[in-house]
Amino acid sequence: MLKSSVYYILHIMTKFGPYIKQKREQLGGKSNSLRKVAEDVNIEPSYLSKIERGLVAPPGEEAITRIAHRLNLDKDITLAVAGKISSDLHEAITRRPELFARLIRAVVNQPEDKMVKIVEEIKDGEW
Amino acid sequence: MGNGDAIYTDSYSVSFEFDATRYGYDSEILSHSLDVSFERTVRVPEDGQDHWLPPTFGSFELTATDSGPLRLPQGIKKRRGVCFPIYEHEALWFDLSISGPFRLPVALKVAAGKVNAVSGKPWTEDPADEQDYLVAPHQPWLDGFNSGDDVIRQFVATELGKSESVESHLTGGEVWGGIQLLAIPMKPEYYRSIIETALQEAESTRDLNQNADPDLDISAEMDMCCSMIPPTSMGLGAGGKIRQTIEQDPYGVDQWDFTRAQRLFVSMINADQWERISGVRPHPSPITPAEYNGSGGHWYHFDGKDDIGPSPEFDGLPPLLGPEEEQALHIPAFLRRTPD
């Protein structure tokens, strides 16, 4: 179990870092240099450099959220690449564990167009 | 809703969810729901005899009526809720189940065209003098209108405007159509009593079990306001007779919290027009009992404990079908239930 956990963290490190680096470089320009982005998201440039090179594990949810916002990335996707799930989604799932377990198992092999309508809140109207 | 109660759909059922923080418990553990799905089935003959319960061919697929791509009449969209396609004279039944660790009961009023399917009275969201609701999980299914002792008349879809629906026969008009649901939770003190009893039973069971796991966590077990009828709307008529008990409420009407009830309008759309409205093909046409029997299909029966008795409102409803249609529904005599 411990061995597989280590492999998982290594996998995430090598996936998340290059993902961030690629997205930052796609934006290009001095305003998106490693130093400038690190400064904007309030982390040390050397730390961001290590993250991008896959030398350290991804940072916490707050820092990832700031990086995603700074690089115009989807927060949930960026967190997923880092092997994390946003706290609001986590709360929603743990609040209704049976429902979400049922839903996720029901749609896990469905095509995407079916998945977007997996669950929705229904409102009452005039009648 | 601010109190955490809400209605969800996963496209095949609707879940009336109730937030357990109202009873003083952690909602993460005790949130519970009544789940209702609408099942495709075969229509039984209107030959005056009782029949066994028909099977399911799968759940009708539900869509929120305010879903963007749907081109529905404004009158239906204003009601919100969900909708599904159904063919004229196709039958359906309701599957009721409870989710949550203690199977906490929930009451459900069911109406068609705003006529209560249990009492035959006009729709009301208040308590009535006589039981006009079902109690899940005690009542697992509902196949039709409460027309006799341990007998119902099957729900069969009818096109509004043809005066075939129960709404038309009992109110003289066909204004609403569709299905109306009102899910009613228990008052907090009664849910607390059920939960505490179950916890104590679980605790004593654990004490008795010498091999019990010391780390066992018990909590883990645990518009139409106008006169125009939308051309695509369907209602429900009363079809053939089926043997089914409408279970008496074992708790009593005073234990239900009508102030916290959640309601839902379920619109039914003529399946012949569904592709034009949604861009999606509807399910295949229903099969006849003869075709079903020919494929070796089974019929079911469920005799409950105490039937609440028939509603006189449903006395004398005319047959839904003419002789020719009835002929198409022929099923072998050996499958018919012999009256007691």
Chai-1 contact restraints between the chains, C-beta under 6 A:
chainA,res_idxA,chainB,res_idxB,connection_type,confidence,min_distance_angstrom,max_distance_angstrom,comment,restraint_id
A,T94,B,E28,contact,1.0,0.0,6.0,A-B,restraint_1
A,R95,B,E28,contact,1.0,0.0,6.0,A-B,restraint_2
A,R96,B,S31,contact,1.0,0.0,6.0,A-B,restraint_3
A,E98,B,S99,contact,1.0,0.0,6.0,A-B,restraint_4
A,L103,B,D10,contact,1.0,0.0,6.0,A-B,restraint_5
A,V119,B,Y8,contact,1.0,0.0,6.0,A-B,restraint_6
A,V119,B,D10,contact,1.0,0.0,6.0,A-B,restraint_7
A,E120,B,A64,contact,1.0,0.0,6.0,A-B,restraint_8
A,E121,B,A6,contact,1.0,0.0,6.0,A-B,restraint_9
A,E121,B,Y8,contact,1.0,0.0,6.0,A-B,restraint_10
A,I122,B,I7,contact,1.0,0.0,6.0,A-B,restraint_11
A,I122,B,T9,contact,1.0,0.0,6.0,A-B,restraint_12
A,I122,B,A64,contact,1.0,0.0,6.0,A-B,restraint_13
A,I122,B,V82,contact,1.0,0.0,6.0,A-B,restraint_14
A,K123,B,R80,contact,1.0,0.0,6.0,A-B,restraint_15
A,D124,B,R80,contact,1.0,0.0,6.0,A-B,restraint_16
A,D124,B,R263,contact,1.0,0.0,6.0,A-B,restraint_17
A,G125,B,K78,contact,1.0,0.0,6.0,A-B,restraint_18
A,G125,B,R79,contact,1.0,0.0,6.0,A-B,restraint_19
A,G125,B,R80,contact,1.0,0.0,6.0,A-B,restraint_20
A,E126,B,K78,contact,1.0,0.0,6.0,A-B,restraint_21
A,W127,B,R79,contact,1.0,0.0,6.0,A-B,restraint_22
A,W127,B,F265,contact,1.0,0.0,6.0,A-B,restraint_23
